[in-house]
Amino acid sequence: MDPIRRTILTTGAAVTAIATAPRAFAQQTGQGGAAMSFFEKGAVRIHYEEAGSGYPLLLIAGGGLNSTISGLSGSYPPFDSFVEFKGEYRCIAADLRNANAGQSTGPLEIERPWDSHTDDQLGLMDHLGIDKFMVLGFCIDGPMIWNLLRRAPNRIVAAVLAQPSGSRPEMRNLFYDNNMKGWGPELVKRRSEVTMETVEKFLTRMYRTNPDFVFTVTRDFVRQCQTPVLILPDDVPAHPYAVAMEAAMLAPNAEVSMFPWKEPQERIPLAVRQIRSFLRAHRPAAA
């Protein structure tokens, strides 16, 4: 081979290797420097990230059925959960199964949509060897956290529900309609084995079979739930203030933030301070 051509090829290969190395490393880290991993169980594959150390804190991003780890920062949430709490807690977050912008995949379990997501959350904590933990989430976290408390009452030490979703009597089909227009068609485009008929059945079971209160549990359950909960209400169509406050009034160990707590923006640090104080107050002494 011509010496000049050999030199060019060698140099080019070296440059390519150097340029590729940071990209490969970046694929191993995620939100705020969190470590990225995957957890698999049967046909389910869950992408998750961890950051920080201390008592385990499960984080659930907003965004409905498109909830992803990236939803814990950016323009949607009022504050970055990883940044705020990784200095004191072992923060764990995952892409929701079948979120369109996420990396978690699995079947649509038509008869048990909420429980399938709870399976993933509890399965992830089992995979990490975590028995008891705290949880903080936004939006769809409301129904999901109540379902976690129903399914694993002895594992959840305390829960924070920020701007939780709920069912408005005057807008019972809100979540069904939104997901039939947005989440469902995009999922069908990505997954050839999924049809809109399957999506319709899944969403019907999720949002229309029991379209009341917080979807996943009854008022009697909330009334008897002994787990400490902190609720930060919102008041937009998907996050009804009345439902959040009703849950807070029913739960015997509930606390509520100021309202509104997101506006003006100067109030957000006060809300974060309350969350931090709440978590510290209920964190086991040995942690």
KAHU-V217825 format. One record per residue. RES is the residue in three letters. SS is DSSP state (H for helix, E for strand, C for the rest). BURIAL is I if it has 16 or more other ideal C-beta (glycine too) atoms within 10 Angstrom, else O. D_CENTER is the distance of its C-alpha to the mean C-alpha in Angstrom with 1 decimal. Layout:
[[RES,SS,BURIAL,D_CENTER] [RES,SS,BURIAL,D_CENTER]]
//
This chain:
[[MET,C,O,56.6] [ASP,C,O,57.7] [PRO,H,O,56.9] [ILE,H,O,55.4] [ARG,H,O,53.1] [ARG,H,O,52.0] [THR,H,O,51.2] [ILE,H,O,49.1] [LEU,H,O,47.2] [THR,H,O,46.5] [THR,H,O,45.4] [GLY,H,O,43.1] [ALA,H,O,41.5] [ALA,H,O,41.0] [VAL,H,O,39.4] [THR,H,O,37.1] [ALA,H,O,36.0] [ILE,H,O,35.4] [ALA,H,O,33.4] [THR,H,O,31.2] [ALA,H,O,30.6] [PRO,H,O,28.2] [ARG,H,O,26.2] [ALA,H,O,26.0] [PHE,H,O,24.9] [ALA,H,O,22.2] [GLN,C,O,20.7] [GLN,C,O,20.2] [THR,E,O,18.2] [GLY,C,I,15.1] [GLN,H,I,13.3] [GLY,H,I,16.0] [GLY,H,O,17.9] [ALA,C,I,15.3] [ALA,E,O,16.6] [MET,E,I,15.3] [SER,E,I,15.9] [PHE,E,O,15.6] [PHE,E,I,15.6] [GLU,E,O,17.7] [LYS,E,O,18.8] [GLY,C,O,21.3] [ALA,C,O,20.3] [VAL,E,I,16.6] [ARG,E,I,15.5] [ILE,E,I,12.1] [HIS,E,I,11.8] [TYR,E,I,10.4] [GLU,E,I,11.6] [GLU,E,I,13.2] [ALA,E,I,15.0] [GLY,C,I,17.4] [SER,C,O,19.1] [GLY,C,O,19.7] [TYR,E,I,18.0] [PRO,E,I,14.7] [LEU,E,I,11.6] [LEU,E,I,8.2] [LEU,E,I,5.6] [ILE,E,I,2.1] [ALA,C,I,3.4] [GLY,C,I,6.0] [GLY,C,I,8.3] [GLY,H,I,8.7] [LEU,H,I,9.4] [ASN,H,I,9.4] [SER,C,I,5.8] [THR,C,I,6.6] [ILE,H,I,7.0] [SER,H,I,9.8] [GLY,H,I,8.1] [LEU,H,I,8.0] [SER,C,I,11.7] [GLY,C,O,14.5] [SER,C,O,15.8] [TYR,C,O,13.0] [PRO,C,I,11.6] [PRO,C,I,14.5] [PHE,C,I,14.1] [ASP,C,O,12.8] [SER,H,I,10.9] [PHE,H,I,12.1] [VAL,H,I,15.6] [GLU,H,I,15.9] [PHE,H,I,15.1] [LYS,C,I,15.9] [GLY,C,O,19.5] [GLU,C,I,19.3] [TYR,E,I,16.5] [ARG,E,I,15.3] [CYS,E,I,11.8] [ILE,E,I,9.7] [ALA,E,I,6.5] [ALA,E,I,6.5] [ASP,C,I,6.9] [LEU,C,I,6.6] [ARG,C,I,10.2] [ASN,C,I,12.5] [ALA,C,I,10.6] [ASN,C,I,13.8] [ALA,C,O,13.2] [GLY,C,I,11.4] [GLN,C,I,13.3] [SER,C,I,12.0] [THR,E,I,14.7] [GLY,C,I,16.2] [PRO,C,I,18.3] [LEU,C,I,17.6] [GLU,C,I,18.5] [ILE,C,I,20.3] [GLU,C,O,21.3] [ARG,C,O,18.1] [PRO,H,I,15.1] [TRP,H,I,12.9] [ASP,H,O,14.4] [SER,H,I,13.8] [HIS,H,I,10.0] [THR,H,I,10.8] [ASP,H,I,13.4] [ASP,H,I,11.1] [GLN,H,I,9.2] [LEU,H,I,12.7] [GLY,H,I,14.3] [LEU,H,I,12.5] [MET,H,I,13.6] [ASP,H,O,17.0] [HIS,H,O,17.3] [LEU,C,I,16.9] [GLY,C,O,19.4] [ILE,C,I,17.4] [ASP,C,O,18.6] [LYS,C,O,17.6] [PHE,E,I,14.7] [MET,E,I,13.1] [VAL,E,I,9.6] [LEU,E,I,8.4] [GLY,E,I,5.9] [PHE,E,I,7.1] [CYS,E,I,8.6] [ILE,C,I,7.6] [ASP,H,I,6.3] [GLY,H,I,10.1] [PRO,H,I,11.2] [MET,H,I,8.7] [ILE,H,I,9.7] [TRP,H,I,13.2] [ASN,H,I,13.2] [LEU,H,I,12.3] [LEU,H,I,15.1] [ARG,H,I,17.3] [ARG,H,I,17.0] [ALA,C,I,17.1] [PRO,C,O,18.6] [ASN,C,O,20.4] [ARG,C,I,17.5] [ILE,E,I,15.3] [VAL,E,I,17.5] [ALA,E,I,15.9] [ALA,E,I,12.9] [VAL,E,I,12.1] [LEU,E,I,11.0] [ALA,E,I,11.3] [GLN,E,I,12.7] [PRO,E,I,11.6] [SER,C,I,12.5] [GLY,C,I,15.8] [SER,C,I,18.9] [ARG,C,I,21.7] [PRO,H,O,25.1] [GLU,H,O,26.4] [MET,H,O,23.6] [ARG,C,O,22.7] [ASN,C,O,22.2] [LEU,H,I,20.0] [PHE,H,I,16.8] [TYR,H,I,19.1] [ASP,H,O,21.1] [ASN,H,I,18.5] [ASN,H,I,16.9] [MET,H,I,20.4] [LYS,H,O,21.3] [GLY,C,O,18.4] [TRP,H,I,15.9] [GLY,H,I,18.6] [PRO,H,O,21.4] [GLU,H,O,19.6] [LEU,H,I,18.3] [VAL,H,I,22.0] [LYS,H,O,23.2] [ARG,H,O,21.3] [ARG,C,I,21.9] [SER,C,O,25.6] [GLU,C,O,25.2] [VAL,C,I,23.0] [THR,C,O,24.9] [MET,H,O,24.3] [GLU,H,O,25.9] [THR,H,I,23.3] [VAL,H,I,20.5] [GLU,H,I,22.5] [LYS,H,O,22.8] [PHE,H,I,19.1] [LEU,H,I,18.3] [THR,H,O,21.4] [ARG,H,I,20.3] [MET,H,I,16.8] [TYR,H,I,18.0] [ARG,H,O,21.8] [THR,C,O,22.9] [ASN,C,O,22.0] [PRO,C,I,21.3] [ASP,C,O,21.5] [PHE,C,I,19.9] [VAL,C,I,16.2] [PHE,C,I,16.7] [THR,C,I,15.9] [VAL,C,I,18.4] [THR,C,O,21.7] [ARG,H,O,23.1] [ASP,H,O,25.2] [PHE,H,I,22.3] [VAL,H,I,20.9] [ARG,H,O,24.5] [GLN,H,O,24.9] [CYS,C,I,21.6] [GLN,C,O,22.7] [THR,C,I,19.4] [PRO,E,I,19.3] [VAL,E,I,16.7] [LEU,E,I,16.5] [ILE,E,I,15.9] [LEU,E,I,15.9] [PRO,C,I,17.0] [ASP,C,I,17.2] [ASP,C,O,19.8] [VAL,E,O,19.1] [PRO,C,O,19.5] [ALA,C,I,15.8] [HIS,E,I,15.4] [PRO,C,I,18.8] [TYR,H,I,20.3] [ALA,H,O,22.5] [VAL,H,I,19.9] [ALA,H,I,17.9] [MET,H,I,21.4] [GLU,H,I,22.6] [ALA,H,I,19.9] [ALA,H,I,20.7] [MET,H,O,24.4] [LEU,H,I,24.1] [ALA,C,I,22.1] [PRO,C,O,24.8] [ASN,C,O,22.9] [ALA,E,I,20.9] [GLU,E,I,21.1] [VAL,E,I,20.6] [SER,C,I,20.4] [MET,C,O,23.0] [PHE,C,I,22.7] [PRO,C,O,22.3] [TRP,C,I,20.4] [LYS,C,I,19.3] [GLU,C,O,22.8] [PRO,C,O,24.9] [GLN,H,O,22.9] [GLU,H,O,25.0] [ARG,H,I,23.2] [ILE,H,O,19.8] [PRO,H,O,21.1] [LEU,H,O,22.4] [ALA,H,I,19.0] [VAL,H,I,17.6] [ARG,H,O,20.7] [GLN,H,I,20.3] [ILE,H,I,16.8] [ARG,H,O,18.4] [SER,H,O,21.4] [PHE,H,I,19.6] [LEU,H,I,17.7] [ARG,H,O,21.1] [ALA,H,O,23.0] [HIS,H,I,21.1] [ARG,C,I,20.6] [PRO,C,O,23.2] [ALA,C,O,26.4] [ALA,C,O,26.8] [ALA,C,O,23.6]]
//
